[in-house]
Amino acid sequence: MNVRCASCAMTAVPWLVAAALGCGEVTVAEPDAREAADASESSADAAIVEDAANGGSADGDVDEGPAMGVLLFGGNDEDSQVMADTWIWDGERWEEVATGGLPARAIHAATYDEARDRVVVFGGLDDLDEELDDTWEWDGEEWIEVASGEPSARSNHALAYDAARERVVLFGGRGGDLNSLQDTWEWDGETWELVAEDGPAARSGHAMAYDAARERVVLVSGAEDIEPLEDTWEWDGETWELVADEGPAAVSHALSYDPDRERVVLFGGSDNDGLRLQDTWEWDGEAWNDVSTSVSPEERTAHDLAYDGTAGQILLYGGLVEGSSVLRDTVAWDGAAWDDLAPPLPHPYRRNHVLTEIRLPEPN
């Protein structure tokens, strides 16, 4: 079990609260039967009209939209081998859907281009520890190389998809000379464009997510060479703005956006002393709030987060814990608590991988 109590460091099992404290007898005034029937019929009619206006059918059926899942690619396994496998989470289990196509890599970055229904992967380290400069896309069936040569080769960078502008945004990372980078690039599905060389300090090991409610790409922390940072920046498509200079100070942490609650969620990473963390933070557009719970996933680095649109929760997978043990746990955050989902095997031990939301294929 990969869930531990943060306060006592003992192994714990997630639980459900079955009753509320202070529950007493409650008296409810019941309406007249005819009034209740009229109100029920009126509510049902209104719901059907609203459903039809929102894309449902006139008979009350609601179009729930495409089923969403999560894709995992690459990273290092428990033997530190660099992997090239692709897995998909359907809400209940992991399934390996491809081996190869996209060359093996770790410490790369990925995001989901929802307008084009493509997962975009850039860069990383290959099995010879060489930085990569190639761009690949997953179309639901196979990986296709779509660009190479620029941006420059790098690892430890971050990607996020700006849905309002339909652009994939890349910032920073570590170049082949091991220096941290400060450039901002955008991918429109055909070409990369260098759009800024200022803003946040050069860094690697940072994380980014797109805040859809506010139409901003949010960048958090990382390290400038070896100096950890604790700043938060936002990209509006033209300029970077520093929006917080205090908050979670972490490197090799993970970030994802919860559109239902309109919060950017951060978990784990390592602090200024190099200690792995198990804290949970949320950004509401104005401030960071520490929302850590008494039962939490193990402290870790080299993990990733992605939003599971069907379940309406943030999914955490894998990472590296104290003692250099590699994990393969699947844990979900619903905004109030973490739940170890313990899906059936097989699913891989993994660190330095990527997770991203995807649209699941239509059932046959």
C-alpha positions as CSV (number, residue, x, y, z in Angstrom):
1,M,0.0,0.0,0.0
2,N,1.4,3.4,-1.0
3,V,-0.7,5.6,1.3
4,R,0.8,6.7,4.6
5,C,-0.3,8.9,7.4
6,A,1.6,12.2,7.3
7,S,1.5,12.7,11.0
8,C,2.7,9.3,12.3
9,A,4.3,7.8,9.1
10,M,2.4,4.6,9.7
11,T,0.9,2.7,6.8
12,A,-2.8,3.5,6.6
13,V,-5.8,2.5,4.5
14,P,-8.2,5.1,3.0
15,W,-11.6,5.0,4.6
16,L,-15.1,6.3,4.0
17,V,-16.8,8.4,6.6
18,A,-20.2,6.6,7.1
19,A,-21.9,9.2,9.4
20,A,-21.6,12.8,10.4
21,L,-20.8,13.9,13.9
22,G,-23.7,15.3,15.9
23,C,-26.3,13.6,13.8
24,G,-29.7,14.1,15.4
25,E,-33.3,13.6,14.6
26,V,-34.5,16.0,11.8
27,T,-38.1,16.9,11.2
28,V,-39.0,17.7,7.6
29,A,-42.3,19.5,6.7
30,E,-43.9,17.4,3.9
31,P,-45.8,19.4,1.2
32,D,-49.3,18.6,0.1
33,A,-49.3,15.6,-2.3
34,R,-50.8,17.6,-5.2
35,E,-48.4,20.4,-4.7
36,A,-45.5,18.0,-4.6
37,A,-46.6,16.3,-7.8
38,D,-47.0,19.6,-9.6
39,A,-43.6,20.8,-8.4
40,S,-42.0,17.5,-9.5
41,E,-43.6,17.6,-13.0
42,S,-42.6,21.3,-13.4
43,S,-39.0,20.6,-12.4
44,A,-38.8,17.6,-14.8
45,D,-40.1,19.7,-17.7
46,A,-37.6,22.5,-16.9
47,A,-34.8,20.0,-16.7
48,I,-35.7,18.5,-20.2
49,V,-35.7,22.0,-21.7
50,E,-32.4,22.9,-20.1
51,D,-30.9,19.6,-21.2
52,A,-32.0,20.2,-24.8
53,A,-30.5,23.7,-24.7
54,N,-27.2,22.2,-23.5
55,G,-26.9,19.6,-26.2
56,G,-29.2,16.9,-24.8
57,S,-32.3,15.5,-26.5
58,A,-35.9,16.6,-26.1
59,D,-36.8,13.3,-24.4
60,G,-34.5,14.1,-21.5
61,D,-31.4,12.2,-22.6
62,V,-28.2,14.2,-21.9
63,D,-25.2,14.2,-24.2
64,E,-22.4,13.5,-21.7
65,G,-19.7,14.1,-24.3
66,P,-16.8,11.8,-25.1
67,A,-15.3,9.6,-22.4
68,M,-12.0,10.8,-21.1
69,G,-9.1,8.9,-19.7
70,V,-5.4,9.3,-19.0
71,L,-2.3,8.4,-21.0
72,L,1.1,7.4,-19.6
73,F,4.2,7.3,-21.7
74,G,7.9,6.4,-21.1
75,G,10.0,7.1,-18.1
76,N,12.3,4.8,-16.1
77,D,11.2,1.5,-14.7
78,E,12.3,-0.2,-11.4
79,D,15.6,-1.2,-13.0
80,S,16.3,2.4,-14.3
81,Q,15.7,1.3,-17.9
82,V,14.4,4.0,-20.2
83,M,11.0,2.9,-21.5
84,A,8.9,3.4,-24.7
85,D,5.6,1.9,-23.6
86,T,2.2,3.7,-23.8
87,W,-0.6,2.9,-21.3
88,I,-4.1,4.2,-21.0
89,W,-6.3,4.5,-17.9
90,D,-10.0,4.1,-18.5
91,G,-11.2,4.8,-15.0
92,E,-10.9,1.3,-13.7
93,R,-7.6,-0.2,-15.0
94,W,-4.5,0.4,-17.0
95,E,-4.0,-1.1,-20.4
96,E,-0.8,-1.2,-22.5
97,V,-1.7,0.0,-26.0
98,A,1.7,0.4,-27.7
99,T,5.3,-0.5,-27.3
100,G,7.7,1.6,-29.3
101,G,6.8,4.0,-32.2
102,L,7.9,7.0,-30.1
103,P,11.5,6.3,-29.0
104,A,12.2,5.6,-25.4
105,R,12.8,8.6,-23.2
106,A,12.5,10.0,-19.7
107,I,12.2,13.5,-18.1
108,H,10.3,14.6,-21.1
109,A,7.0,16.6,-21.3
110,A,3.6,16.1,-22.7
111,T,0.2,17.7,-22.9
112,Y,-3.2,17.1,-24.6
113,D,-4.2,19.3,-27.5
114,E,-8.0,19.0,-27.2
115,A,-8.8,21.0,-30.3
116,R,-6.9,18.5,-32.5
117,D,-7.4,15.5,-30.2
118,R,-3.6,14.8,-30.1
119,V,-1.2,14.2,-27.2
120,V,2.0,16.2,-27.9
121,V,5.4,15.0,-26.5
122,F,8.6,17.0,-26.7
123,G,12.2,16.3,-25.8
124,G,13.6,14.4,-22.8
125,L,16.6,12.1,-22.3
126,D,17.1,9.0,-24.4
127,D,18.7,5.7,-23.2
128,L,22.2,7.2,-23.7
129,D,21.3,10.3,-21.5
130,E,21.3,12.5,-24.6
131,E,18.8,15.4,-24.7
132,L,16.2,15.2,-27.5
133,D,14.7,17.9,-29.7
134,D,11.9,15.9,-31.4
135,T,8.1,16.5,-31.3
136,W,5.7,13.5,-31.5
137,E,1.9,13.2,-31.5
138,W,-0.4,10.4,-30.4
139,D,-3.5,10.2,-32.6
140,G,-5.3,7.5,-30.6
141,E,-3.7,4.6,-32.5
142,E,0.0,5.4,-33.1
143,W,2.8,7.9,-32.4
144,I,3.8,10.2,-35.3
145,E,6.9,12.3,-35.5
146,V,5.8,15.8,-36.5
147,A,8.9,18.0,-36.0
148,S,12.6,18.0,-35.0
149,G,15.4,20.5,-34.6
150,E,13.7,23.2,-32.6
151,P,13.1,24.0,-29.9
152,S,16.7,23.1,-28.9
153,A,17.3,19.7,-27.3
154,R,16.4,19.6,-23.6
155,S,14.9,17.7,-20.6
156,N,13.3,18.7,-17.3
157,H,11.1,21.2,-19.2
158,A,7.3,21.7,-19.0
159,L,4.4,21.8,-21.5
160,A,0.8,23.0,-21.1
161,Y,-2.0,23.4,-23.6
162,D,-3.6,26.9,-23.9
163,A,-7.2,26.0,-24.9
164,A,-8.3,29.6,-25.5
165,R,-5.6,30.2,-28.1
166,E,-5.2,26.5,-29.2
167,R,-1.5,26.5,-28.6
168,V,0.9,24.2,-26.8
169,V,3.2,26.2,-24.6
170,L,6.8,25.1,-23.6
171,F,9.0,26.8,-21.1
172,G,12.6,26.2,-20.0
173,G,14.3,23.0,-19.1
174,R,17.9,21.8,-19.1
175,G,19.9,22.0,-22.3
176,G,22.6,19.7,-23.6
177,D,25.2,21.8,-21.8
178,L,23.3,21.2,-18.5
179,N,22.5,24.9,-18.3
180,S,18.9,25.9,-17.4
181,L,16.9,27.6,-20.2
182,Q,14.5,30.6,-20.2
183,D,12.8,30.4,-23.5
184,T,9.0,30.2,-24.2
185,W,7.8,28.4,-27.4
186,E,4.4,27.7,-28.8
187,W,3.3,24.8,-31.1
188,D,0.2,25.4,-33.3
189,G,0.0,21.8,-34.7
190,E,2.4,22.5,-37.6
191,T,5.4,24.6,-36.4
192,W,7.1,25.8,-33.2
193,E,7.5,29.6,-32.7
194,L,9.8,31.3,-30.2
195,V,7.5,33.8,-28.5
196,A,9.6,35.1,-25.5
197,E,13.1,34.9,-24.0
198,D,12.3,36.8,-20.8
199,G,9.9,36.4,-17.9
200,P,10.6,33.6,-15.3
201,A,14.2,33.0,-14.5
202,A,15.9,30.2,-16.3
203,R,14.9,26.9,-14.7
204,S,14.4,23.2,-14.9
205,G,12.3,20.7,-12.8
206,H,9.3,23.1,-12.8
207,A,5.7,22.3,-13.7
208,M,3.0,24.0,-15.7
209,A,-0.8,23.7,-16.0
210,Y,-3.5,25.6,-17.9
211,D,-6.1,27.4,-15.7
212,A,-9.1,27.3,-18.1
213,A,-11.3,29.6,-15.9
214,R,-8.8,32.4,-16.1
215,E,-7.3,31.5,-19.5
216,R,-3.7,31.5,-18.1
217,V,-0.8,29.0,-18.2
218,V,0.5,28.7,-14.6
219,L,4.2,27.9,-14.0
220,V,5.3,26.9,-10.5
221,S,8.7,26.6,-8.9
222,G,11.6,24.5,-10.2
223,A,15.3,25.2,-9.8
224,E,17.6,27.8,-11.4
225,D,20.7,25.6,-11.9
226,I,20.9,24.2,-8.4
227,E,19.0,27.0,-6.5
228,P,15.4,26.0,-5.7
229,L,12.7,28.6,-6.6
230,E,9.2,29.2,-5.0
231,D,7.7,31.6,-7.5
232,T,4.5,31.4,-9.5
233,W,4.1,32.9,-13.0
234,E,1.2,33.2,-15.5
235,W,1.4,33.4,-19.3
236,D,-1.5,35.1,-21.1
237,G,-0.3,34.4,-24.6
238,E,1.8,37.6,-24.8
239,T,3.7,38.1,-21.5
240,W,4.7,36.4,-18.3
241,E,3.5,37.9,-15.0
242,L,4.8,37.1,-11.6
243,V,1.7,36.5,-9.5
244,A,3.2,35.0,-6.3
245,D,6.7,34.9,-4.8
246,E,5.7,32.7,-1.9
247,G,4.1,29.3,-1.9
248,P,5.2,25.7,-2.5
249,A,9.0,25.6,-3.0
250,A,9.5,22.3,-4.9
251,V,11.5,20.7,-7.6
252,S,10.4,17.6,-9.6
253,H,6.8,18.1,-8.4
254,A,3.7,17.6,-10.4
255,L,0.8,19.9,-11.4
256,S,-2.7,19.5,-12.9
257,Y,-5.8,21.6,-13.3
258,D,-9.2,20.6,-11.8
259,P,-11.8,22.3,-14.1
260,D,-14.8,21.3,-11.9
261,R,-13.4,23.1,-8.9
262,E,-11.3,25.7,-10.9
263,R,-8.1,24.9,-9.0
264,V,-4.5,24.1,-10.0
265,V,-3.4,21.2,-7.9
266,L,0.3,20.5,-6.9
267,F,1.6,17.4,-5.1
268,G,5.1,16.4,-3.8
269,G,8.5,17.2,-5.2
270,S,11.6,17.9,-3.1
271,D,12.3,21.0,-1.0
272,N,15.3,23.3,-0.5
273,D,17.1,20.6,1.6
274,G,16.5,17.9,-1.0
275,L,13.9,16.1,1.1
276,R,10.9,14.6,-0.7
277,L,7.5,16.0,0.1
278,Q,4.0,14.7,0.4
279,D,2.1,18.0,0.7
280,T,-0.9,19.0,-1.5
281,W,-1.4,22.6,-2.6
282,E,-4.1,24.4,-4.6
283,W,-3.9,27.7,-6.5
284,D,-7.2,29.6,-6.8
285,G,-5.8,32.3,-9.0
286,E,-4.9,34.6,-6.1
287,A,-3.1,32.5,-3.5
288,W,-1.7,29.1,-2.7
289,N,-3.5,27.1,0.0
290,D,-2.0,24.1,1.7
291,V,-4.8,21.5,1.6
292,S,-2.7,18.5,2.8
293,T,-4.6,15.8,4.5
294,S,-3.7,13.4,7.3
295,V,-3.8,10.4,4.9
296,S,-1.7,11.2,1.8
297,P,0.3,9.5,-0.9
298,E,3.9,8.8,0.1
299,E,6.4,11.6,-0.3
300,R,7.9,11.5,-3.7
301,T,9.6,13.1,-6.8
302,A,9.5,12.1,-10.5
303,H,5.8,11.4,-10.5
304,D,3.0,13.0,-12.5
305,L,-0.6,14.2,-12.3
306,A,-3.4,14.4,-14.8
307,Y,-7.1,15.2,-14.7
308,D,-9.4,12.2,-15.3
309,G,-12.4,13.9,-16.9
310,T,-14.7,11.0,-16.7
311,A,-14.2,10.5,-12.9
312,G,-13.9,14.2,-12.3
313,Q,-10.7,13.8,-10.2
314,I,-6.9,14.3,-10.3
315,L,-4.9,11.1,-10.9
316,L,-1.4,10.6,-9.5
317,Y,0.9,7.9,-10.8
318,G,4.2,6.5,-9.7
319,G,7.4,8.3,-8.7
320,L,10.5,7.9,-6.6
321,V,10.4,7.7,-2.8
322,E,13.0,7.7,-0.1
323,G,15.4,4.8,-0.5
324,S,15.2,5.1,-4.3
325,S,12.2,2.8,-4.6
326,V,10.1,3.3,-7.7
327,L,6.3,3.2,-7.3
328,R,3.4,2.0,-9.5
329,D,0.4,3.3,-7.4
330,T,-2.6,5.1,-8.8
331,V,-4.1,7.6,-6.4
332,A,-7.0,10.0,-6.9
333,W,-7.6,13.5,-5.4
334,D,-11.2,14.7,-5.4
335,G,-10.6,18.0,-3.8
336,A,-11.0,16.8,-0.2
337,A,-9.2,13.5,0.1
338,W,-6.7,11.1,-1.6
339,D,-7.9,7.6,-2.5
340,D,-5.6,4.7,-3.4
341,L,-7.5,3.1,-6.3
342,A,-5.4,-0.1,-6.3
343,P,-6.2,-1.1,-9.8
344,P,-5.7,-4.7,-11.0
345,L,-2.3,-5.6,-12.5
346,P,-0.5,-5.3,-14.8
347,H,0.7,-1.7,-14.6
348,P,4.3,-0.5,-14.6
349,Y,6.7,0.7,-12.0
350,R,7.6,4.1,-13.2
351,R,9.4,7.4,-12.6
352,N,10.2,10.4,-14.8
353,H,7.2,9.5,-17.0
354,V,4.4,11.7,-18.3
355,L,0.6,11.6,-17.7
356,T,-1.9,13.6,-19.7
357,E,-5.7,13.6,-20.2
358,I,-6.9,12.1,-23.4
359,R,-10.2,11.3,-25.2
360,L,-10.9,7.6,-25.0
361,P,-11.7,5.8,-28.3
362,E,-15.3,5.1,-29.1
363,P,-16.3,1.6,-28.0
364,N,-16.7,-0.9,-30.9
